[in-house]
Amino acid sequence: MPIHYILRGKQQAQDFEHEGMLSEEQLSGVDIRQDTALINVAIRTLRSQGIEAEWQECVLESAERPAQTYIRYKKRWTLQKVR
């Protein structure tokens, strides 16, 4: 089950956004129910491509679940509450 992600943050003091898909191959051995693990896989994938940024927000979505937004707060990824 591929997972769509959007990462937003700062790169050299500029707003930066990257959108991509995590394939089943990339998710091998990853607990897909653990959202922080999915975010870390996305960030590692980008780093391996030479894309570095100070990530502040991540949206995760798949065919089986609606989009959920996470924010980086005190060095941890936290699910953003809907008001």
DSSP file (Angstrom, degrees, kcal/mol; ACC not computed):
  #  RESIDUE AA STRUCTURE BP1 BP2  ACC     N-H-->O    O-->H-N    N-H-->O    O-->H-N    TCO  KAPPA ALPHA  PHI   PSI    X-CA   Y-CA   Z-CA
    1    1 A M              0   0    0      0, 0.0    21,-0.0     0, 0.0     2,-0.0   0.000 360.0 360.0 360.0 107.2    0.0    0.0    0.0
    2    2 A P        -     0   0    0      0, 0.0    61,-0.5     0, 0.0     2,-0.5  -0.358 360.0-146.0 -67.5 148.7    1.8    3.2   -1.1
    3    3 A I  E     -A   22   0A   0     19,-1.9    19,-3.0    59,-0.1     2,-0.3  -0.976   4.4-143.1-121.8 128.1    1.6    6.2    1.2
    4    4 A H  E     -AB  21  61A   0     57,-3.0    57,-2.2    -2,-0.5     2,-0.3  -0.697  23.9-176.8 -87.8 137.2    1.5    9.8   -0.2
    5    5 A Y  E     -AB  20  60A   0     15,-2.9    15,-2.4    -2,-0.3     2,-0.4  -0.970  20.9-164.4-135.5 153.5    3.4   12.4    1.8
    6    6 A I  E     -AB  19  59A   0     53,-1.7    53,-2.4    -2,-0.3     2,-0.4  -0.978  12.9-166.3-132.0 120.8    4.0   16.1    1.7
    7    7 A L  E     -AB  18  58A   0     11,-3.0    11,-2.7    -2,-0.4     2,-0.4  -0.915   5.3-172.4-108.4 134.7    6.8   17.6    3.8
    8    8 A R  E     +AB  17  57A   0     49,-2.8    48,-3.2    -2,-0.4    49,-2.1  -0.965  25.6 109.5-126.2 142.9    7.1   21.3    4.5
    9    9 A G  E     -AB  16  55A   0      7,-2.7     7,-2.9    -2,-0.4     2,-0.4  -0.900  60.1 -58.9-175.1-155.0    9.9   23.2    6.1
   10   10 A K  E     -AB  15  54A   0     44,-1.7    44,-3.0    -2,-0.3     2,-0.4  -0.939  31.4-176.3-119.2 137.2   12.7   25.7    5.6
   11   11 A Q  E >  S-A   14   0A   0      3,-2.8     3,-1.2    -2,-0.4    42,-0.1  -0.949  81.2 -19.3-133.1 112.6   15.7   25.3    3.3
   12   12 A Q  T 3  S-     0   0    0     -2,-0.4    -1,-0.1     1,-0.2     3,-0.1   0.929 127.5 -53.2  53.0  50.5   18.3   28.1    3.5
   13   13 A A  T 3  S+     0   0    0      1,-0.2     2,-0.4     0, 0.0    -1,-0.2   0.559 117.8 112.6  64.6  12.4   15.7   30.4    5.1
   14   14 A Q  E <  S-A   11   0A   0     -3,-1.2    -3,-2.8     0, 0.0    -1,-0.2  -0.898  77.3-106.3-112.1 143.1   13.2   29.8    2.2
   15   15 A D  E     -A   10   0A   0     -2,-0.4     2,-0.4    -5,-0.2    -5,-0.2  -0.450  44.8-172.0 -62.9 139.2    9.9   28.0    2.6
   16   16 A F  E     -A    9   0A   0     -7,-2.9    -7,-2.7    -2,-0.1     2,-0.4  -0.997  13.7-175.4-141.3 139.8   10.2   24.5    1.0
   17   17 A E  E     -A    8   0A   0     -2,-0.4     2,-0.4    -9,-0.2    -9,-0.2  -0.999   0.9-174.1-137.5 138.2    7.8   21.8    0.2
   18   18 A H  E     -A    7   0A   0    -11,-2.7   -11,-3.0    -2,-0.4     2,-0.4  -0.999   4.9-165.2-134.8 134.2    8.3   18.3   -1.2
   19   19 A E  E     +A    6   0A   0     -2,-0.4     2,-0.3   -13,-0.2   -13,-0.2  -0.925  24.1 136.5-118.5 140.3    5.7   15.8   -2.2
   20   20 A G  E     -A    5   0A   0    -15,-2.4   -15,-2.9    -2,-0.4     2,-0.4  -0.953  42.6-105.3-164.6-176.8    6.2   12.1   -2.9
   21   21 A M  E     -A    4   0A   0     -2,-0.3     2,-0.6   -17,-0.2   -17,-0.2  -0.968  17.8-142.1-125.6 140.1    5.1    8.5   -2.5
   22   22 A L  E     -A    3   0A   0    -19,-3.0   -19,-1.9    -2,-0.4     2,-0.1  -0.914  26.0-146.4 -99.2 122.1    6.5    5.8   -0.2
   23   23 A S     >  -     0   0    0     -2,-0.6     4,-1.5   -21,-0.2     5,-0.1  -0.359  25.4-108.3 -84.4 165.8    6.4    2.5   -2.0
   24   24 A E  T  4 S+     0   0    0      1,-0.2     4,-0.3     2,-0.2    -1,-0.1   0.852 121.3  57.8 -60.0 -34.2    5.9   -0.9   -0.5
   25   25 A E  T >4 S+     0   0    0      1,-0.2     3,-1.0     2,-0.2    -1,-0.2   0.914 106.5  46.8 -62.8 -43.6    9.6   -1.6   -1.1
   26   26 A Q  T 34 S+     0   0    0      1,-0.2    -1,-0.2    -3,-0.1    -2,-0.2   0.778 111.7  52.9 -67.8 -26.5   10.6    1.4    0.9
   27   27 A L  T >< S+     0   0    0     -4,-1.5     3,-2.4     2,-0.1    -1,-0.2   0.364  75.4 132.3 -93.4   4.8    8.2    0.4    3.7
   28   28 A S  T <  S+     0   0    0     -3,-1.0     3,-0.1    -4,-0.3    -3,-0.1  -0.388  81.5   9.3 -59.0 124.9    9.5   -3.1    4.1
   29   29 A G  T 3  S+     0   0    0      1,-0.3     2,-0.4    -2,-0.2    -1,-0.3   0.482 103.0 119.7  83.3   2.7   10.1   -3.8    7.8
   30   30 A V    <   -     0   0    0     -3,-2.4     2,-1.0     8,-0.0    -1,-0.3  -0.854  69.3-124.4-104.2 134.7    8.3   -0.6    8.8
   31   31 A D    >   -     0   0    0     -2,-0.4     3,-2.0     1,-0.2     7,-0.2  -0.665  22.4-162.3 -74.8 104.3    5.3   -0.7   11.1
   32   32 A I  T 3  S+     0   0    0     -2,-1.0    -1,-0.2     1,-0.3     6,-0.1   0.576  84.9  65.7 -71.6  -7.0    2.9    1.3    8.8
   33   33 A R  T 3  S+     0   0    0      1,-0.1     2,-0.9     2,-0.0    -1,-0.3   0.610  85.4  80.9 -84.0 -12.6    0.6    2.0   11.8
   34   34 A Q    X>  -     0   0    0     -3,-2.0     4,-1.5     1,-0.2     3,-0.7  -0.809  65.2-168.1 -98.3 101.1    3.3    4.0   13.4
   35   35 A D  H 3> S+     0   0    0     -2,-0.9     4,-2.3     1,-0.3     5,-0.2   0.842  83.2  57.5 -61.5 -37.2    3.1    7.4   11.7
   36   36 A T  H 3> S+     0   0    0      1,-0.2     4,-2.3     2,-0.2    -1,-0.3   0.857 104.3  54.0 -64.2 -32.0    6.4    8.8   13.0
   37   37 A A  H <> S+     0   0    0     -3,-0.7     4,-2.0     2,-0.2    -1,-0.2   0.898 107.9  50.0 -65.9 -39.5    8.2    5.8   11.4
   38   38 A L  H  X S+     0   0    0     -4,-1.5     4,-2.2     2,-0.2    -2,-0.2   0.910 110.3  49.7 -64.3 -42.4    6.6    6.7    8.1
   39   39 A I  H  X S+     0   0    0     -4,-2.3     4,-2.4     1,-0.2    -2,-0.2   0.919 110.0  51.2 -62.7 -43.2    7.7   10.3    8.4
   40   40 A N  H  X S+     0   0    0     -4,-2.3     4,-2.7     1,-0.2    -1,-0.2   0.875 108.2  51.7 -63.3 -37.4   11.2    9.2    9.2
   41   41 A V  H  X S+     0   0    0     -4,-2.0     4,-2.4     2,-0.2    -1,-0.2   0.920 110.0  49.8 -63.8 -43.0   11.3    6.9    6.1
   42   42 A A  H  X S+     0   0    0     -4,-2.2     4,-2.1     2,-0.2    -2,-0.2   0.925 112.7  46.5 -61.0 -44.9   10.2    9.9    4.0
   43   43 A I  H  X S+     0   0    0     -4,-2.4     4,-2.5     2,-0.2    -2,-0.2   0.916 112.4  49.6 -65.6 -43.3   12.9   12.1    5.5
   44   44 A R  H  X S+     0   0    0     -4,-2.7     4,-2.2     1,-0.2    -1,-0.2   0.891 109.1  53.5 -61.7 -38.8   15.6    9.4    5.0
   45   45 A T  H  X S+     0   0    0     -4,-2.4     4,-0.8     2,-0.2    -1,-0.2   0.922 110.7  45.9 -61.5 -44.6   14.5    8.9    1.4
   46   46 A L  H ><>S+     0   0    0     -4,-2.1     5,-2.8     1,-0.2     3,-0.8   0.906 110.5  53.0 -66.5 -41.3   14.9   12.7    0.7
   47   47 A R  H ><5S+     0   0    0     -4,-2.5     3,-1.7     1,-0.3    -1,-0.2   0.888 104.5  55.7 -60.7 -38.4   18.3   12.8    2.5
   48   48 A S  H 3<5S+     0   0    0     -4,-2.2    -1,-0.3     1,-0.3    -2,-0.2   0.743 106.9  51.3 -66.7 -20.9   19.5    9.9    0.3
   49   49 A Q  T <<5S-     0   0    0     -3,-0.8    -1,-0.3    -4,-0.8    -2,-0.2   0.352 125.0-104.8 -93.5   3.8   18.5   12.1   -2.7
   50   50 A G  T < 5S+     0   0    0     -3,-1.7     2,-0.7     1,-0.2    -3,-0.2   0.652  77.0 137.4  83.1  16.1   20.5   15.0   -1.3
   51   51 A I      < +     0   0    0     -5,-2.8     2,-0.4    -6,-0.1    -1,-0.2  -0.864  25.9 173.8-101.1 111.1   17.5   17.0   -0.2
   52   52 A E        +     0   0    0     -2,-0.7     2,-0.3    -3,-0.1    -9,-0.0  -0.915   7.6 145.5-116.8 142.5   18.0   18.5    3.2
   53   53 A A        -     0   0    0     -2,-0.4     2,-1.1   -42,-0.1   -42,-0.2  -0.972  55.9-101.1-161.8 166.1   15.7   20.9    5.1
   54   54 A E  E     -B   10   0A   0    -44,-3.0   -44,-1.7    -2,-0.3     2,-0.2  -0.808  49.3-149.3 -93.5  92.7   14.4   21.8    8.5
   55   55 A W  E     +B    9   0A   0     -2,-1.1   -46,-0.3   -46,-0.2     3,-0.1  -0.424  30.2 165.5 -73.1 135.2   11.1   20.0    8.3
   56   56 A Q  E     +     0   0A   0    -48,-3.2    16,-2.3     1,-0.3     2,-0.3   0.577  61.6  27.2-122.2 -20.8    8.2   21.5   10.2
   57   57 A E  E     -BC   8  71A   0    -49,-2.1   -49,-2.8    14,-0.2     2,-0.4  -0.999  55.2-173.3-148.7 145.4    5.1   19.8    8.9
   58   58 A C  E     -BC   7  70A   0     12,-2.6    12,-3.3    -2,-0.3     2,-0.5  -0.995   8.3-159.6-142.6 135.3    4.1   16.5    7.3
   59   59 A V  E     -BC   6  69A   0    -53,-2.4   -53,-1.7    -2,-0.4     2,-0.4  -0.965  12.3-168.0-112.9 128.4    0.9   15.3    5.7
   60   60 A L  E     +BC   5  68A   0      8,-2.5     8,-2.3    -2,-0.5     2,-0.3  -0.941  12.9 163.9-116.8 138.9    0.4   11.5    5.3
   61   61 A E  E     +B    4   0A   0    -57,-2.2   -57,-3.0    -2,-0.4     2,-0.3  -0.989   7.3 171.2-153.5 143.2   -2.4    9.9    3.3
   62   62 A S  E >   - C   0  65A   0      3,-1.6     3,-0.8    -2,-0.3   -59,-0.1  -0.889  49.7 -97.5-141.3 175.0   -3.2    6.5    1.8
   63   63 A A  T 3  S+     0   0    0    -61,-0.5   -60,-0.1    -2,-0.3    -1,-0.0   0.784 123.1  48.9 -64.6 -26.1   -6.1    4.8    0.1
   64   64 A E  T 3  S+     0   0    0      1,-0.1    -1,-0.2     2,-0.1    -3,-0.0   0.538 116.4  34.7 -94.0  -7.9   -7.1    3.3    3.4
   65   65 A R  E <  S-C   62   0A   0     -3,-0.8    -3,-1.6     3,-0.0    -1,-0.1  -1.000  80.5-109.9-148.3 148.8   -6.9    6.4    5.6
   66   66 A P  E     -     0   0A   0      0, 0.0    -6,-0.1     0, 0.0     2,-0.1  -0.192  53.3 -75.6 -71.3 167.0   -7.6   10.1    5.3
   67   67 A A  E     -     0   0A   0     -6,-0.1     2,-0.4    -8,-0.1    -6,-0.2  -0.377  48.4-168.2 -63.9 136.6   -4.9   12.8    5.2
   68   68 A Q  E     -C   60   0A   0     -8,-2.3    -8,-2.5    -3,-0.1     2,-0.4  -0.996  10.2-143.7-129.1 136.6   -3.4   13.5    8.6
   69   69 A T  E     -C   59   0A   0     -2,-0.4    11,-3.3    11,-0.3     2,-0.4  -0.846  13.9-169.5-104.8 133.3   -1.2   16.5    9.4
   70   70 A Y  E     -CD  58  79A   0    -12,-3.3   -12,-2.6    -2,-0.4     2,-0.3  -0.935   4.1-158.7-119.4 142.7    1.7   16.3   11.8
   71   71 A I  E     -CD  57  78A   0      7,-2.8     7,-2.9    -2,-0.4     2,-0.7  -0.903  23.1-118.0-119.5 151.6    3.8   19.2   13.1
   72   72 A R  E     + D   0  77A   0    -16,-2.3     2,-0.4    -2,-0.3     5,-0.2  -0.792  41.0 170.6 -88.8 116.8    7.3   19.2   14.6
   73   73 A Y  E >   - D   0  76A   0      3,-3.3     3,-1.1    -2,-0.7    -2,-0.0  -0.984  66.4 -14.2-134.2 121.2    7.0   20.4   18.2
   74   74 A K  T 3  S-     0   0    0     -2,-0.4    -1,-0.1     1,-0.3     3,-0.1   0.915 128.9 -53.0  51.3  48.6    9.9   20.2   20.6
   75   75 A K  T 3  S+     0   0    0      1,-0.2     2,-0.3    -3,-0.1    -1,-0.3   0.641 120.8 101.5  66.0  18.9   11.8   17.8   18.3
   76   76 A R  E <  S-D   73   0A   0     -3,-1.1    -3,-3.3    -5,-0.0     2,-0.5  -0.973  74.4-119.0-132.1 147.9    8.9   15.4   18.1
   77   77 A W  E     -D   72   0A   0     -2,-0.3     2,-0.4    -5,-0.2    -5,-0.2  -0.756  36.9-174.9 -85.0 125.3    6.2   14.8   15.4
   78   78 A T  E     -D   71   0A   0     -7,-2.9    -7,-2.8    -2,-0.5     2,-0.2  -0.972  30.0-111.8-127.0 135.0    2.8   15.4   16.8
   79   79 A L  E     -D   70   0A   0     -2,-0.4     2,-0.4    -9,-0.2    -9,-0.3  -0.469  36.4-123.7 -64.0 127.3   -0.6   14.9   15.2
   80   80 A Q        -     0   0    0    -11,-3.3   -11,-0.3    -2,-0.2     2,-0.2  -0.616  25.2-127.9 -77.0 126.0   -2.2   18.3   14.6
   81   81 A K        -     0   0    0     -2,-0.4     2,-0.4     1,-0.1    -1,-0.1  -0.520  14.7-129.5 -76.7 138.8   -5.6   18.5   16.2
   82   82 A V              0   0    0     -2,-0.2    -1,-0.1     1,-0.1     0, 0.0  -0.753 360.0 360.0 -88.5 131.2   -8.5   19.6   14.1
   83   83 A R              0   0    0     -2,-0.4    -1,-0.1     0, 0.0    -2,-0.0   0.429 360.0 360.0 -99.3 360.0  -10.5   22.4   15.7
